[in-house]
Amino acid sequence: MLIVIGSATAAPGRRDELVATARTIAAATRTDRGCLSYSFAADLDDEDRVLSIEVWADRAALDDHMTHHHTREFLRVAPGLLAGEPVMSFHDVAEAAPTAAG
């Protein structure tokens, strides 16, 4: 399993556009083969910072996702909505069984 964690900061005055664009890519990506989870979240300390959390079955599924039209469109539009470069980290992990909270 591959987990991808990212963060990016919206350019001044562009947060709402970034959020709308993130919603669009998330909805499309959740139907991609091998996508186990794909979401965005707001940073609680910086309202312009957006976090991304992706869980893929494997690297091949992420690589396939990168070829899709919705991904290419997101990558085309996103730089104009961001202040600087996003930061991404990639984590290969063994699949674990869910545990009960408590």
C-alpha positions in Angstrom: 0.0 0.0 0.0 1.2 3.5 -0.8 0.3 6.5 1.3 0.9 10.0 -0.1 0.7 13.0 2.2 0.9 16.5 0.8 0.5 20.1 1.8 0.1 23.3 -0.3 -0.7 26.9 0.4 -3.2 28.8 -1.6 -2.1 31.9 -3.4 -3.5 35.1 -1.9 -7.2 35.3 -2.6 -7.3 31.9 -4.4 -8.3 29.5 -1.5 -11.9 29.1 -2.7 -10.8 28.2 -6.2 -8.2 25.8 -4.8 -10.8 24.1 -2.7 -13.2 23.8 -5.6 -10.5 22.4 -7.8 -9.5 19.9 -5.1 -13.2 18.8 -4.7 -13.3 18.1 -8.5 -10.1 16.0 -8.6 -11.0 14.1 -5.4 -14.5 13.1 -6.8 -12.9 11.9 -10.1 -9.9 10.2 -8.4 -12.0 8.2 -6.0 -13.2 6.1 -9.0 -9.6 5.4 -10.2 -8.5 1.8 -10.0 -6.4 1.2 -6.9 -7.5 4.3 -5.1 -8.4 3.3 -1.6 -8.8 6.8 -0.2 -8.3 10.4 -1.6 -9.1 13.4 0.4 -8.2 17.0 1.2 -8.4 18.8 4.6 -7.9 22.3 5.9 -5.0 23.1 8.2 -6.4 24.2 11.5 -3.7 26.8 12.1 -3.4 28.3 8.6 -6.7 28.6 6.6 -4.8 29.0 3.3 -2.9 25.7 3.8 -4.6 22.6 2.4 -3.5 19.0 3.2 -3.9 16.0 1.0 -4.1 12.3 2.0 -4.0 9.6 -0.6 -4.0 5.9 -0.1 -3.3 3.7 -3.1 -3.2 -0.1 -3.5 0.3 0.2 -4.9 2.7 2.5 -6.8 1.3 1.2 -10.1 -2.2 2.5 -9.2 -0.7 6.0 -8.5 1.3 5.9 -11.7 -1.9 5.0 -13.6 -3.7 7.9 -11.9 -1.1 10.3 -13.1 -2.0 9.5 -16.7 -5.7 10.3 -16.4 -7.3 13.4 -17.9 -8.6 14.7 -14.6 -5.2 14.4 -13.0 -3.5 16.2 -15.9 -6.1 19.0 -15.8 -5.6 19.4 -12.0 -1.8 19.6 -12.5 -2.3 22.2 -15.2 -4.5 24.4 -13.1 -3.1 24.0 -9.6 0.2 26.0 -10.0 -1.8 29.2 -10.6 -3.7 28.6 -7.4 -0.7 28.0 -5.2 1.8 30.1 -3.4 5.0 28.1 -4.0 5.4 24.4 -4.5 3.4 21.7 -2.8 5.3 19.4 -0.5 4.6 15.7 -0.9 5.8 12.6 1.0 5.4 9.0 -0.1 5.2 6.1 2.3 5.2 2.4 1.3 3.5 0.5 4.1 2.3 -3.0 4.7 -1.5 -3.3 4.7 -2.7 -3.5 8.2 -6.0 -4.7 9.6 -8.2 -2.0 11.2 -8.0 -1.8 15.0 -10.8 -0.9 17.3 -10.7 2.6 18.9 -10.6 2.6 22.6 
